[in-house]
Amino acid sequence: MSNHIFLNSTSPAIQYLCRKDKRLAKVISMVGDISYRPHTDGEEYAFLVHEIIEQMLSIKAGAKIYGRLESLCMGQISPENMALLTTEEIRSTGTSNAKTEYIQILSDAVISGNLVFSELSTMPDEAVVKKLTAYRGIGNWTAKMYLIFVLDRQDILPYEDGAFLQSYRWLYKTIDCSPASIKNKCKKWSPYSSIAARYLYRALDLGLTKSEFHLFKED
């Protein structure tokens, strides 16, 4: 298992982000210290399967389908266990025809050696995205989630992600979520865009975005 990573006020990334963005600094103070563990050490395949399943679904619906699939895979989602399942068995979990095909394509790629997760860990961000998106069912969103949550790359801006956009709109009090606008407004986060995104995700999880964001009391 990989080690947990802890972020607090003494972390260089946090100090940098707080200096660069006063609004984000307020969110960081509201959220407090956070810790996380990258999905590595054999979890890479299962992570991608989870992301494929969750595309265009609610977290609750995605988790239910993933749980059914996990049961069929004898408690461990691996390419070898997935290959033992028939197309009908995978579909029986509630997985769509298209997503079933995507999962089977991914399984074949890993088993055949065309996709080697250890190689991704040494590749630049852009190369990882290019490699992953070559497989049907894996787009920029999934590739960026992999970069952030598996490879722990520090400077990924996930402007394709709905949860990120929800917190982004709350933080900056804007309805403009065009990639160009987000890139421009968030360029000050670099080289720690992923860390900033993690705090926005946590703010959403904690329910902070349900109340209007105020930088100051009179804001």
Secondary structure by P-SEA (a helix, b strand, c coil): cbbbbbbccccaaaaaaaaccaaaaaaaaaacbbbbbcccccaaaaaaaaaaaaccccaaaaaaaaaaaaaaacccccaaaaaaccccccccccccaaaaaaaaaaaaaaaaccccaaaaaaccaaaaaaaaaccccccaaaaaaaaccccccccccccccaaaaaaaaaacccccccaaaaaaaaccccccaaaaaaaaaaaaaaccccccccccccc
